[in-house]
Amino acid sequence: MNQFPNKNYFTMPNEIFSLGLDASEIAVYAYLRCLESRSTYQCWPSYTTIGNAVGRAKNTVMRYVDALAEKGLICTEPTSVLMRSGIKKNGNLRYTLRPIREAIEIFHARQLSAVERAAERQQIQRKLSAMDLLPGA
């Protein structure tokens, strides 16, 4: 008997916990990871399906999906469906899970940028303080 049948488990990269995600973002990411095709890294569940799986409302799931995309963990693409009547309708989003390395690089670049902005603000504040101390200013 196979101890680990492929369809009953999935892997999560350890780095997911170093990206500052909240528990619901991790849950949505994990659910997408669970559904993804191992060859294409894609899946296309509806917001409602994701919400039912992670215990969140559709609108909340939409926010988490946007946050995951903004953080570089996933890409989303709209799809369409051709109805029997010949009418073309919007389908679910197609989710592509991106390599975790790319999300980590984005995360670190944003952290570095935030530190640089803080240092710049601090430097400007020191200059302004020094100007206030000058006689006649």
C-alpha positions in Angstrom: 0.0 0.0 0.0 1.3 3.5 -0.9 1.9 5.4 2.3 1.5 8.8 0.5 -1.1 8.7 -2.3 -0.5 11.9 -4.3 -4.2 13.0 -4.4 -4.5 13.1 -0.6 -1.9 15.6 0.3 0.0 18.6 -1.0 3.2 20.5 0.0 3.5 24.0 1.3 6.8 25.9 1.1 8.2 26.7 4.6 9.0 30.2 3.4 5.3 31.0 3.3 5.5 31.7 7.0 8.2 34.4 6.6 6.2 36.7 4.3 4.0 38.4 6.9 0.8 36.8 5.7 -2.2 36.6 8.1 -3.9 33.3 8.8 -6.7 33.8 6.3 -4.2 34.7 3.5 -2.3 31.5 4.3 -5.6 29.5 4.2 -6.6 30.9 0.8 -3.0 30.2 -0.5 -3.1 26.7 0.9 -6.4 26.0 -0.7 -5.2 27.2 -4.1 -2.1 25.1 -3.6 -4.2 22.1 -2.8 -6.2 22.5 -6.0 -3.4 23.4 -8.4 -2.3 21.2 -11.3 1.2 19.9 -10.5 2.2 20.4 -14.1 0.7 23.8 -14.9 0.6 25.3 -11.3 -3.0 26.5 -12.2 -6.5 26.1 -10.8 -9.7 28.0 -11.2 -12.1 27.7 -8.2 -14.8 30.3 -7.7 -14.5 32.8 -4.9 -17.5 31.1 -3.3 -15.8 27.7 -3.5 -12.7 29.1 -1.9 -14.8 30.9 0.8 -16.6 27.7 1.6 -13.3 25.8 2.0 -11.7 28.4 4.3 -14.7 29.7 6.1 -14.8 33.2 4.7 -17.3 35.2 2.7 -16.9 35.7 -1.1 -16.0 39.4 -0.7 -13.5 38.6 2.0 -11.9 36.0 -0.3 -11.7 38.5 -3.1 -9.6 40.8 -0.8 -7.3 37.9 0.1 -6.9 36.9 -3.5 -5.9 40.5 -4.4 -3.5 40.6 -1.4 -1.8 37.3 -2.5 -1.5 38.6 -6.1 -0.1 41.9 -4.9 2.5 40.0 -2.8 3.6 38.0 -5.8 2.3 34.6 -4.7 -0.3 34.2 -7.4 -1.3 35.6 -10.8 -4.9 35.8 -11.8 -6.5 35.8 -15.2 -10.1 36.1 -16.2 -11.7 33.2 -18.1 -14.9 33.0 -20.1 -17.4 30.2 -20.6 -19.5 29.6 -23.7 -23.0 28.7 -22.7 -25.2 26.2 -24.7 -27.2 29.1 -25.9 -24.0 30.5 -27.5 -23.7 33.4 -25.0 -20.2 34.0 -23.7 -20.1 34.6 -19.9 -17.4 35.4 -17.5 -15.9 32.3 -15.9 -13.9 31.9 -12.7 -10.4 33.4 -12.4 -7.6 31.2 -13.5 -5.0 31.2 -10.6 -1.4 30.5 -11.4 0.8 29.9 -8.3 4.1 31.6 -8.7 7.5 30.3 -7.5 7.9 31.1 -3.8 11.4 32.6 -4.5 9.7 35.5 -6.5 7.4 36.3 -3.6 10.3 36.3 -1.2 12.3 38.7 -3.5 9.3 41.0 -3.7 8.9 40.9 0.1 12.5 41.7 0.7 12.6 44.4 -1.9 9.6 46.1 -0.2 11.2 45.7 3.2 14.4 47.3 2.0 12.5 50.1 0.3 10.6 50.8 3.6 13.8 51.0 5.5 15.4 53.3 2.9 12.3 55.6 3.1 12.4 55.7 6.9 16.1 56.5 6.8 15.5 59.3 4.3 12.7 60.8 6.5 15.0 60.6 9.5 17.7 62.4 7.6 15.3 65.1 6.4 14.0 65.5 10.0 17.6 66.0 11.3 18.3 68.6 8.6 15.0 70.5 9.5 15.9 70.3 13.2 19.4 71.7 12.5 17.9 74.6 10.5 15.6 75.5 13.4 18.7 75.7 15.7 20.5 78.2 13.4 20.4 81.8 14.7 18.0 84.1 12.7 16.1 81.2 11.4 
